[in-house]
Amino acid sequence: MKFPEKYRDLLDDKPKVFAYLATVMDDGSPQVTPVWFNSDDKYLLINTAVGRVKDRNMKARPRVALCIADPNDPYRYVQIRGKVVEFTTEGANEHIDTLAWKYRGIRKYDNYQPGMQRIIYKILPESIDEH
């Protein structure tokens, strides 16, 4: 699904735009987390640590929703419903470094915990609502 042109700036690496990722818990209740993300023009890419709630939820139930709001105008946002089509630990440390540069202006992610393994989730947008 093509991302609407008038909202493409929300995918750029320049503004520090957060996505709010909704996943589904075992009991069917929603869980929402603000996340760093970027895009490869087809997929939204989310990076997290293996074992976190969103990691467990996306592996078990790959349907997700995201809200991406303009940091300068919170009434300008897109709502995305999609599915996780792939996840991998390969390249995940480099990816979190890329996101650390985008969001914090540092070259290396500095919040590693002992034993932490990073994982990248590829999310394919299936429905995009403009607001």
C-alpha positions, 0 to 999 in steps of 0.5 A, spaced: 500 500 500 502 506 498 503 511 503 499 518 502 504 523 499 502 529 503 504 525 509 511 522 506 514 527 511 512 523 517 517 518 514 523 522 513 529 521 518 529 528 519 523 530 524 523 526 530 516 523 529 514 517 534 509 512 532 504 509 537 504 501 536 498 497 538 499 490 539 494 485 542 495 481 548 494 474 550 487 476 553 485 480 547 486 487 550 490 492 546 497 494 548 500 501 546 507 503 546 511 509 543 516 507 538 522 509 534 521 507 527 523 508 519 521 506 513 524 502 506 518 505 502 514 499 502 515 497 510 515 500 516 521 498 521 520 497 528 526 495 532 525 492 539 529 487 544 527 480 544 522 478 550 519 485 551 511 485 551 510 488 543 515 483 541 511 477 544 505 480 542 507 481 534 510 474 534 504 471 537 499 475 533 502 479 527 496 484 526 498 491 529 496 498 528 500 504 528 498 512 529 504 517 526 502 524 528 506 530 526 510 533 532 508 540 530 501 539 529 498 533 533 491 533 529 495 531 523 496 524 523 495 517 519 493 511 522 495 505 519 493 497 520 497 492 517 501 486 519 508 483 521 510 480 515 517 478 517 522 479 523 529 478 524 535 479 529 540 479 523 542 487 522 538 489 528 544 492 532 546 496 526 538 498 525 538 500 532 544 505 531 541 508 525 534 509 529 539 512 535 542 517 530 535 519 528 532 520 534 538 522 539 543 524 535 548 519 537 552 514 533 551 508 537 545 506 541 547 506 548 541 503 552 544 496 551 542 491 557 546 485 559 544 479 554 539 484 550 538 481 543 535 486 538 530 484 533 527 488 527 519 487 525 517 489 518 510 491 518 506 491 511 501 497 511 494 494 509 490 500 511 492 507 511 487 513 514 488 520 513 487 525 518 
